[in-house]
Amino acid sequence: MNQKTPPIIILVRPQLPENGGAVARAMGNFGLKSLRLVEPLFSPLDPKAIAMAAGADSILEAATIHSSLEEAIADLPYVYGTCAVERLMVKKYMPVREAMPEIAACERVGIVFGPERTGLSNEELPKFRAILQVPVDPEFSSLNLAQSVAITAYEWYQTQGNFKGKLHLGDTIPATNDQIQGFLGALEHALDETHFWRIDHKKPIMWRNLQNIFTRMDLTEQEVRTLHGVIKSLRGQP
Amino acid sequence: MNQKTPPIIILVRPQLPENGGAVARAMGNFGLKSLRLVEPLFSPLDPKAIAMAAGADSILEAATIHSSLEEAIADLPYVYGTCAVERLMVKKYMPVREAMPEIAACERVGIVFGPERTGLSNEELPKFRAILQVPVDPEFSSLNLAQSVAITAYEWYQTQGNFKGKLHLGDTIPATNDQIQGFLGALEHALDETHFWRIDHKKPIMWRNLQNIFTRMDLTEQEVRTLHGVIKSLRGQP
């Protein structure tokens, strides 16, 4: 677990309170706490913002208001801008995923998002060490402000843990191989008795295929017990 | 470039037209085209949906309406559900990033999202081969529907290209080493003439530091010309 403080999100001249609230919600989802607003066209406590925050009110309440971008980033050593499309100037652009390890390794990083309609201005871009980009389909590149913050925050959160898939077991535990073989034995016995194989010399391959179905499933103890019951029930046994 | 068709997004009982529109916009941003709605509480052509789609109208216009989840996924060989929190059943959960290579490698994959308030029901989850999750802060795990679709679509799009950071050059080209050394020679000469070094034996280390500033910057031809002009101007030369 990385122990650096999460990046600070800075919105420049945001227009819609709904977006402010949606930004706060997305920040909360991914462990970001600190929001700065430069010349916002709404109050962070606007009811529409609070409604969209869906519980991330504390981020809106703690948001600070700034009269200029310069003032909002004055105390930050590392500040990145965001921009959908490259402008006519010499500037380093980085996909947000590629930039995130260096961002997550630093303290007091600011990430600046421009107004909904226009993005950051050509006069603002030179203030940033680099420009973060969310790669999008060039034929439809207009990313919603809150979506842009959400994906950036998501990428930061991905650096904070090693998220791995797993079989969720509920209140049971994995079956042992012995339990699985016990079920397969019962199944084979039942199929022998009910003349499932029909043509005897086909049994080996049919039985191999059937075993492969049940051994790739990561059966639990409870599931093995259930399957024993299924066999009994199908055979009309009590 | 992977040539498989993108995943199909399936929304079950979505409540708000704004979310339908925001989902369409996010799909468009990341190259997804196909949207299916199961018992939606709004028309995909609701003006609020169209407004939030911000140009992704074609996705809403092509969306199909289905009377049940079963009908909506009947033709799909691979169907994943989504769910924020593990339920009390034995089920495979995968972070969306980890699952995406197998999703991107298949044709006709469906990804199903539940209603805003409740998510997919315990009766619906068994229909899916696995459950995709966006890892979120456990203290604030309520992810907006459109954000959830956006991050899923973003992760799919990330599998479609090798996105790399670069210095965007505008209309100029990188300076050659010869041009950079030419500038450094002019700078050293000017600093010699203006007695910058003061203590002669300190020049080697000071000059090494100064060179390191200018050689780590990936200067362009235009920037080198500009810097030559800066030196001239500072020296009061025409």
Interface residues (C-beta under 8 A of the other chain):
Chain A: A22 R25 A26 G28 N29 F30 G31 A54 G55 A56 E86 R87 L88 M89 V90 K91 K92 Y93 M94 P95 R97 E98 A99 A130 V134 P135 V136 D137 F140 S141 S142 L143 N144 A146 Q147 A150 I151 Y154 Y157 Q158 G161 F163 K164 G165 K166 L167 H168 L169 G170 D171 T172 T220 Q222 E223
Chain B: A22 R25 A26 G28 N29 F30 G31 A54 G55 A56 E86 R87 L88 M89 V90 K91 K92 Y93 M94 P95 R97 E98 A99 A130 V134 P135 V136 D137 F140 S141 S142 L143 N144 A146 Q147 A150 I151 Y154 Y157 Q158 G161 F163 K164 G165 K166 L167 H168 L169 G170 D171 T172 T220 Q222 E223
